[in-house]
């Protein structure tokens, strides 16, 4: 099954990359020059992003 985002962003080749792209987009962090590329790095970054969003929401 093709990944819809791959049509406009051909660099995204897997569902994991599409999920990562979506998470970064939703959290409005953006996708900068320094970004985790391993699965473990992305999982850790995901936790940090969600914690940060919750902390701002609490305030």
PyMOL Python script that loads the backbone (N, CA, C, O; Angstrom):
from pymol import cmd

cmd.read_pdbstr("""\
ATOM      1  N   UNK A   1       0.850  -1.182   0.000  1.00  0.00           N
ATOM      2  CA  UNK A   1       0.000   0.000   0.000  1.00  0.00           C
ATOM      3  C   UNK A   1       0.896   1.245   0.000  1.00  0.00           C
ATOM      4  O   UNK A   1       1.782   1.365   0.846  1.00  0.00           O
ATOM      5  N   UNK A   2       0.676   2.157  -0.926  1.00  0.00           N
ATOM      6  CA  UNK A   2       1.528   3.351  -0.998  1.00  0.00           C
ATOM      7  C   UNK A   2       1.269   4.308   0.164  1.00  0.00           C
ATOM      8  O   UNK A   2       0.182   4.343   0.741  1.00  0.00           O
ATOM      9  N   UNK A   3       2.282   5.065   0.478  1.00  0.00           N
ATOM     10  CA  UNK A   3       2.185   6.062   1.540  1.00  0.00           C
ATOM     11  C   UNK A   3       1.808   7.395   0.887  1.00  0.00           C
ATOM     12  O   UNK A   3       2.564   7.889   0.051  1.00  0.00           O
ATOM     13  N   UNK A   4       0.658   7.994   1.242  1.00  0.00           N
ATOM     14  CA  UNK A   4       0.223   9.221   0.570  1.00  0.00           C
ATOM     15  C   UNK A   4       1.237  10.364   0.623  1.00  0.00           C
ATOM     16  O   UNK A   4       1.396  11.081  -0.365  1.00  0.00           O
ATOM     17  N   UNK A   5       1.921  10.550   1.740  1.00  0.00           N
ATOM     18  CA  UNK A   5       2.868  11.661   1.848  1.00  0.00           C
ATOM     19  C   UNK A   5       4.053  11.475   0.901  1.00  0.00           C
ATOM     20  O   UNK A   5       4.712  12.448   0.536  1.00  0.00           O
ATOM     21  N   UNK A   6       4.325  10.241   0.506  1.00  0.00           N
ATOM     22  CA  UNK A   6       5.442   9.978  -0.399  1.00  0.00           C
ATOM     23  C   UNK A   6       5.229  10.613  -1.773  1.00  0.00           C
ATOM     24  O   UNK A   6       6.188  10.818  -2.517  1.00  0.00           O
ATOM     25  N   UNK A   7       3.986  10.922  -2.108  1.00  0.00           N
ATOM     26  CA  UNK A   7       3.706  11.582  -3.385  1.00  0.00           C
ATOM     27  C   UNK A   7       4.299  12.983  -3.403  1.00  0.00           C
ATOM     28  O   UNK A   7       4.878  13.401  -4.406  1.00  0.00           O
ATOM     29  N   UNK A   8       4.158  13.705  -2.306  1.00  0.00           N
ATOM     30  CA  UNK A   8       4.676  15.078  -2.256  1.00  0.00           C
ATOM     31  C   UNK A   8       6.063  15.162  -1.641  1.00  0.00           C
ATOM     32  O   UNK A   8       6.765  16.154  -1.841  1.00  0.00           O
ATOM     33  N   UNK A   9       6.469  14.151  -0.904  1.00  0.00           N
ATOM     34  CA  UNK A   9       7.797  14.099  -0.299  1.00  0.00           C
ATOM     35  C   UNK A   9       8.414  12.747  -0.596  1.00  0.00           C
ATOM     36  O   UNK A   9       8.315  11.830   0.220  1.00  0.00           O
ATOM     37  N   UNK A  10       9.054  12.606  -1.758  1.00  0.00           N
ATOM     38  CA  UNK A  10       9.581  11.302  -2.163  1.00  0.00           C
ATOM     39  C   UNK A  10      10.666  10.745  -1.239  1.00  0.00           C
ATOM     40  O   UNK A  10      10.950   9.548  -1.280  1.00  0.00           O
ATOM     41  N   UNK A  11      11.271  11.586  -0.415  1.00  0.00           N
ATOM     42  CA  UNK A  11      12.314  11.102   0.494  1.00  0.00           C
ATOM     43  C   UNK A  11      11.733  10.186   1.575  1.00  0.00           C
ATOM     44  O   UNK A  11      12.466   9.390   2.162  1.00  0.00           O
ATOM     45  N   UNK A  12      10.437  10.286   1.846  1.00  0.00           N
ATOM     46  CA  UNK A  12       9.781   9.427   2.839  1.00  0.00           C
ATOM     47  C   UNK A  12       9.452   8.110   2.161  1.00  0.00           C
ATOM     48  O   UNK A  12       8.627   8.057   1.249  1.00  0.00           O
ATOM     49  N   UNK A  13      10.103   7.051   2.612  1.00  0.00           N
ATOM     50  CA  UNK A  13       9.955   5.755   1.957  1.00  0.00           C
ATOM     51  C   UNK A  13       9.265   4.695   2.802  1.00  0.00           C
ATOM     52  O   UNK A  13       8.775   3.706   2.257  1.00  0.00           O
ATOM     53  N   UNK A  14       9.212   4.874   4.119  1.00  0.00           N
ATOM     54  CA  UNK A  14       8.613   3.859   4.983  1.00  0.00           C
ATOM     55  C   UNK A  14       7.497   4.474   5.821  1.00  0.00           C
ATOM     56  O   UNK A  14       7.392   5.694   5.946  1.00  0.00           O
ATOM     57  N   UNK A  15       6.672   3.606   6.387  1.00  0.00           N
ATOM     58  CA  UNK A  15       5.613   4.085   7.267  1.00  0.00           C
ATOM     59  C   UNK A  15       6.193   4.726   8.525  1.00  0.00           C
ATOM     60  O   UNK A  15       5.617   5.675   9.056  1.00  0.00           O
ATOM     61  N   UNK A  16       7.320   4.218   9.004  1.00  0.00           N
ATOM     62  CA  UNK A  16       7.964   4.811  10.182  1.00  0.00           C
ATOM     63  C   UNK A  16       8.403   6.239   9.889  1.00  0.00           C
ATOM     64  O   UNK A  16       8.227   7.125  10.726  1.00  0.00           O
ATOM     65  N   UNK A  17       8.973   6.472   8.710  1.00  0.00           N
ATOM     66  CA  UNK A  17       9.379   7.830   8.338  1.00  0.00           C
ATOM     67  C   UNK A  17       8.166   8.742   8.197  1.00  0.00           C
ATOM     68  O   UNK A  17       8.221   9.913   8.573  1.00  0.00           O
ATOM     69  N   UNK A  18       7.082   8.216   7.664  1.00  0.00           N
ATOM     70  CA  UNK A  18       5.857   9.010   7.520  1.00  0.00           C
ATOM     71  C   UNK A  18       5.290   9.367   8.887  1.00  0.00           C
ATOM     72  O   UNK A  18       4.836  10.492   9.096  1.00  0.00           O
ATOM     73  N   UNK A  19       5.314   8.422   9.815  1.00  0.00           N
ATOM     74  CA  UNK A  19       4.836   8.678  11.172  1.00  0.00           C
ATOM     75  C   UNK A  19       5.697   9.734  11.850  1.00  0.00           C
ATOM     76  O   UNK A  19       5.179  10.639  12.504  1.00  0.00           O
ATOM     77  N   UNK A  20       7.017   9.618  11.691  1.00  0.00           N
ATOM     78  CA  UNK A  20       7.943  10.598  12.270  1.00  0.00           C
ATOM     79  C   UNK A  20       7.670  11.982  11.690  1.00  0.00           C
ATOM     80  O   UNK A  20       7.609  12.965  12.429  1.00  0.00           O
ATOM     81  N   UNK A  21       7.506  12.064  10.374  1.00  0.00           N
ATOM     82  CA  UNK A  21       7.226  13.340   9.716  1.00  0.00           C
ATOM     83  C   UNK A  21       5.933  13.941  10.269  1.00  0.00           C
ATOM     84  O   UNK A  21       5.868  15.139  10.545  1.00  0.00           O
ATOM     85  N   UNK A  22       4.906  13.102  10.430  1.00  0.00           N
ATOM     86  CA  UNK A  22       3.635  13.575  10.955  1.00  0.00           C
ATOM     87  C   UNK A  22       3.751  14.093  12.377  1.00  0.00           C
ATOM     88  O   UNK A  22       3.190  15.138  12.710  1.00  0.00           O
ATOM     89  N   UNK A  23       4.471  13.372  13.208  1.00  0.00           N
ATOM     90  CA  UNK A  23       4.645  13.790  14.597  1.00  0.00           C
ATOM     91  C   UNK A  23       5.368  15.124  14.676  1.00  0.00           C
ATOM     92  O   UNK A  23       4.954  16.012  15.422  1.00  0.00           O
ATOM     93  N   UNK A  24       6.432  15.270  13.921  1.00  0.00           N
ATOM     94  CA  UNK A  24       7.188  16.513  13.930  1.00  0.00           C
ATOM     95  C   UNK A  24       6.335  17.664  13.403  1.00  0.00           C
ATOM     96  O   UNK A  24       6.420  18.785  13.906  1.00  0.00           O
ATOM     97  N   UNK A  25       5.521  17.389  12.401  1.00  0.00           N
ATOM     98  CA  UNK A  25       4.658  18.423  11.840  1.00  0.00           C
ATOM     99  C   UNK A  25       3.567  18.823  12.824  1.00  0.00           C
ATOM    100  O   UNK A  25       3.304  20.011  13.007  1.00  0.00           O
ATOM    101  N   UNK A  26       2.931  17.845  13.456  1.00  0.00           N
ATOM    102  CA  UNK A  26       1.838  18.125  14.386  1.00  0.00           C
ATOM    103  C   UNK A  26       2.323  18.913  15.592  1.00  0.00           C
ATOM    104  O   UNK A  26       1.623  19.805  16.073  1.00  0.00           O
ATOM    105  N   UNK A  27       3.511  18.594  16.083  1.00  0.00           N
ATOM    106  CA  UNK A  27       4.016  19.282  17.267  1.00  0.00           C
ATOM    107  C   UNK A  27       4.643  20.629  16.935  1.00  0.00           C
ATOM    108  O   UNK A  27       5.124  21.321  17.832  1.00  0.00           O
ATOM    109  N   UNK A  28       4.644  21.006  15.684  1.00  0.00           N
ATOM    110  CA  UNK A  28       5.175  22.276  15.183  1.00  0.00           C
ATOM    111  C   UNK A  28       6.636  22.488  15.552  1.00  0.00           C
ATOM    112  O   UNK A  28       7.086  23.626  15.685  1.00  0.00           O
ATOM    113  N   UNK A  29       7.370  21.407  15.718  1.00  0.00           N
ATOM    114  CA  UNK A  29       8.790  21.507  16.015  1.00  0.00           C
ATOM    115  C   UNK A  29       9.552  21.828  14.736  1.00  0.00           C
ATOM    116  O   UNK A  29      10.563  22.528  14.773  1.00  0.00           O
ATOM    117  N   UNK A  30       9.082  21.333  13.634  1.00  0.00           N
ATOM    118  CA  UNK A  30       9.787  21.508  12.373  1.00  0.00           C
ATOM    119  C   UNK A  30      10.827  20.416  12.218  1.00  0.00           C
ATOM    120  O   UNK A  30      11.097  19.677  13.165  1.00  0.00           O
ATOM    121  N   UNK A  31      11.383  20.310  11.095  1.00  0.00           N
ATOM    122  CA  UNK A  31      12.377  19.278  10.838  1.00  0.00           C
ATOM    123  C   UNK A  31      13.670  19.973  10.496  1.00  0.00           C
ATOM    124  O   UNK A  31      13.885  20.361   9.348  1.00  0.00           O
ATOM    125  N   UNK A  32      14.538  20.137  11.483  1.00  0.00           N
ATOM    126  CA  UNK A  32      15.759  20.906  11.311  1.00  0.00           C
ATOM    127  C   UNK A  32      16.931  20.101  10.816  1.00  0.00           C
ATOM    128  O   UNK A  32      16.796  18.948  10.405  1.00  0.00           O
ATOM    129  N   UNK A  33      18.086  20.734  10.864  1.00  0.00           N
ATOM    130  CA  UNK A  33      19.317  20.085  10.404  1.00  0.00           C
ATOM    131  C   UNK A  33      19.738  18.952  11.320  1.00  0.00           C
ATOM    132  O   UNK A  33      20.278  17.946  10.858  1.00  0.00           O
ATOM    133  N   UNK A  34      19.499  19.104  12.602  1.00  0.00           N
ATOM    134  CA  UNK A  34      19.878  18.063  13.559  1.00  0.00           C
ATOM    135  C   UNK A  34      18.612  17.329  13.970  1.00  0.00           C
ATOM    136  O   UNK A  34      17.737  17.894  14.628  1.00  0.00           O
ATOM    137  N   UNK A  35      18.525  16.080  13.581  1.00  0.00           N
ATOM    138  CA  UNK A  35      17.341  15.292  13.892  1.00  0.00           C
ATOM    139  C   UNK A  35      17.756  13.844  14.109  1.00  0.00           C
ATOM    140  O   UNK A  35      18.661  13.355  13.433  1.00  0.00           O
ATOM    141  N   UNK A  36      17.109  13.152  15.040  1.00  0.00           N
ATOM    142  CA  UNK A  36      17.442  11.748  15.264  1.00  0.00           C
ATOM    143  C   UNK A  36      17.098  10.906  14.042  1.00  0.00           C
ATOM    144  O   UNK A  36      16.085  11.134  13.380  1.00  0.00           O
ATOM    145  N   UNK A  37      17.948   9.941  13.755  1.00  0.00           N
ATOM    146  CA  UNK A  37      17.718   9.105  12.581  1.00  0.00           C
ATOM    147  C   UNK A  37      17.493   7.643  12.935  1.00  0.00           C
ATOM    148  O   UNK A  37      17.007   6.875  12.104  1.00  0.00           O
ATOM    149  N   UNK A  38      17.841   7.245  14.157  1.00  0.00           N
ATOM    150  CA  UNK A  38      17.624   5.861  14.562  1.00  0.00           C
ATOM    151  C   UNK A  38      16.255   5.730  15.212  1.00  0.00           C
ATOM    152  O   UNK A  38      15.670   6.717  15.657  1.00  0.00           O
ATOM    153  N   UNK A  39      15.758   4.519  15.260  1.00  0.00           N
ATOM    154  CA  UNK A  39      14.448   4.276  15.872  1.00  0.00           C
ATOM    155  C   UNK A  39      14.479   4.659  17.351  1.00  0.00           C
ATOM    156  O   UNK A  39      13.555   5.308  17.841  1.00  0.00           O
ATOM    157  N   UNK A  40      15.518   4.268  18.053  1.00  0.00           N
ATOM    158  CA  UNK A  40      15.622   4.606  19.480  1.00  0.00           C
ATOM    159  C   UNK A  40      15.684   6.119  19.681  1.00  0.00           C
ATOM    160  O   UNK A  40      15.043   6.657  20.584  1.00  0.00           O
ATOM    161  N   UNK A  41      16.447   6.792  18.848  1.00  0.00           N
ATOM    162  CA  UNK A  41      16.544   8.248  18.941  1.00  0.00           C
ATOM    163  C   UNK A  41      15.206   8.915  18.698  1.00  0.00           C
ATOM    164  O   UNK A  41      14.848   9.875  19.382  1.00  0.00           O
ATOM    165  N   UNK A  42      14.474   8.411  17.732  1.00  0.00           N
ATOM    166  CA  UNK A  42      13.164   8.985  17.433  1.00  0.00           C
ATOM    167  C   UNK A  42      12.164   8.695  18.541  1.00  0.00           C
ATOM    168  O   UNK A  42      11.329   9.542  18.858  1.00  0.00           O
ATOM    169  N   UNK A  43      12.236   7.516  19.131  1.00  0.00           N
ATOM    170  CA  UNK A  43      11.346   7.215  20.259  1.00  0.00           C
ATOM    171  C   UNK A  43      11.627   8.142  21.434  1.00  0.00           C
ATOM    172  O   UNK A  43      10.703   8.651  22.068  1.00  0.00           O
ATOM    173  N   UNK A  44      12.898   8.355  21.717  1.00  0.00           N
ATOM    174  CA  UNK A  44      13.262   9.260  22.809  1.00  0.00           C
ATOM    175  C   UNK A  44      12.797  10.684  22.502  1.00  0.00           C
ATOM    176  O   UNK A  44      12.265  11.367  23.378  1.00  0.00           O
ATOM    177  N   UNK A  45      12.994  11.129  21.271  1.00  0.00           N
ATOM    178  CA  UNK A  45      12.556  12.468  20.886  1.00  0.00           C
ATOM    179  C   UNK A  45      11.037  12.594  20.985  1.00  0.00           C
ATOM    180  O   UNK A  45      10.522  13.643  21.371  1.00  0.00           O
ATOM    181  N   UNK A  46      10.330  11.535  20.640  1.00  0.00           N
ATOM    182  CA  UNK A  46       8.875  11.545  20.734  1.00  0.00           C
ATOM    183  C   UNK A  46       8.425  11.751  22.176  1.00  0.00           C
ATOM    184  O   UNK A  46       7.509  12.528  22.444  1.00  0.00           O
ATOM    185  N   UNK A  47       9.069  11.058  23.092  1.00  0.00           N
ATOM    186  CA  UNK A  47       8.739  11.223  24.511  1.00  0.00           C
ATOM    187  C   UNK A  47       9.001  12.664  24.940  1.00  0.00           C
ATOM    188  O   UNK A  47       8.165  13.269  25.612  1.00  0.00           O
ATOM    189  N   UNK A  48      10.140  13.213  24.564  1.00  0.00           N
ATOM    190  CA  UNK A  48      10.462  14.594  24.928  1.00  0.00           C
ATOM    191  C   UNK A  48       9.462  15.582  24.329  1.00  0.00           C
ATOM    192  O   UNK A  48       9.069  16.541  24.994  1.00  0.00           O
ATOM    193  N   UNK A  49       9.048  15.360  23.087  1.00  0.00           N
ATOM    194  CA  UNK A  49       8.077  16.238  22.445  1.00  0.00           C
ATOM    195  C   UNK A  49       6.745  16.200  23.177  1.00  0.00           C
ATOM    196  O   UNK A  49       6.143  17.242  23.436  1.00  0.00           O
ATOM    197  N   UNK A  50       6.286  15.003  23.509  1.00  0.00           N
ATOM    198  CA  UNK A  50       4.992  14.868  24.182  1.00  0.00           C
ATOM    199  C   UNK A  50       5.035  15.464  25.590  1.00  0.00           C
ATOM    200  O   UNK A  50       4.072  16.097  26.022  1.00  0.00           O
ATOM    201  N   UNK A  51       6.123  15.270  26.293  1.00  0.00           N
ATOM    202  CA  UNK A  51       6.251  15.854  27.633  1.00  0.00           C
ATOM    203  C   UNK A  51       6.231  17.374  27.537  1.00  0.00           C
ATOM    204  O   UNK A  51       5.587  18.041  28.346  1.00  0.00           O
ATOM    205  N   UNK A  52       6.930  17.921  26.556  1.00  0.00           N
ATOM    206  CA  UNK A  52       6.962  19.366  26.380  1.00  0.00           C
ATOM    207  C   UNK A  52       5.590  19.931  26.061  1.00  0.00           C
ATOM    208  O   UNK A  52       5.206  20.973  26.591  1.00  0.00           O
ATOM    209  N   UNK A  53       4.855  19.254  25.205  1.00  0.00           N
ATOM    210  CA  UNK A  53       3.515  19.716  24.853  1.00  0.00           C
ATOM    211  C   UNK A  53       2.613  19.683  26.080  1.00  0.00           C
ATOM    212  O   UNK A  53       1.831  20.606  26.307  1.00  0.00           O
ATOM    213  N   UNK A  54       2.722  18.619  26.870  1.00  0.00           N
ATOM    214  CA  UNK A  54       1.881  18.520  28.080  1.00  0.00           C
ATOM    215  C   UNK A  54       2.221  19.605  29.083  1.00  0.00           C
ATOM    216  O   UNK A  54       1.328  20.170  29.714  1.00  0.00           O
ATOM    217  N   UNK A  55       3.496  19.901  29.235  1.00  0.00           N
ATOM    218  CA  UNK A  55       3.898  20.940  30.192  1.00  0.00           C
ATOM    219  C   UNK A  55       3.355  22.303  29.778  1.00  0.00           C
ATOM    220  O   UNK A  55       2.877  23.060  30.623  1.00  0.00           O
ATOM    221  N   UNK A  56       3.422  22.622  28.497  1.00  0.00           N
ATOM    222  CA  UNK A  56       2.868  23.891  28.024  1.00  0.00           C
ATOM    223  C   UNK A  56       1.360  23.900  28.191  1.00  0.00           C
ATOM    224  O   UNK A  56       0.787  24.926  28.556  1.00  0.00           O
ATOM    225  N   UNK A  57       0.705  22.772  27.930  1.00  0.00           N
ATOM    226  CA  UNK A  57      -0.741  22.676  28.091  1.00  0.00           C
ATOM    227  C   UNK A  57      -1.181  22.876  29.528  1.00  0.00           C
ATOM    228  O   UNK A  57      -2.230  23.463  29.789  1.00  0.00           O
ATOM    229  N   UNK A  58      -0.374  22.386  30.459  1.00  0.00           N
ATOM    230  CA  UNK A  58      -0.714  22.532  31.876  1.00  0.00           C
ATOM    231  C   UNK A  58      -0.648  23.995  32.297  1.00  0.00           C
ATOM    232  O   UNK A  58      -1.464  24.462  33.092  1.00  0.00           O
ATOM    233  N   UNK A  59       0.323  24.703  31.759  1.00  0.00           N
ATOM    234  CA  UNK A  59       0.447  26.122  32.112  1.00  0.00           C
ATOM    235  C   UNK A  59      -0.724  26.912  31.587  1.00  0.00           C
ATOM    236  O   UNK A  59      -0.790  28.125  31.788  1.00  0.00           O
TER     237      UNK A  59
END
""", "prot")
cmd.dss("prot")
cmd.show_as("cartoon", "prot")
cmd.util.cbc("prot")
cmd.orient("prot")
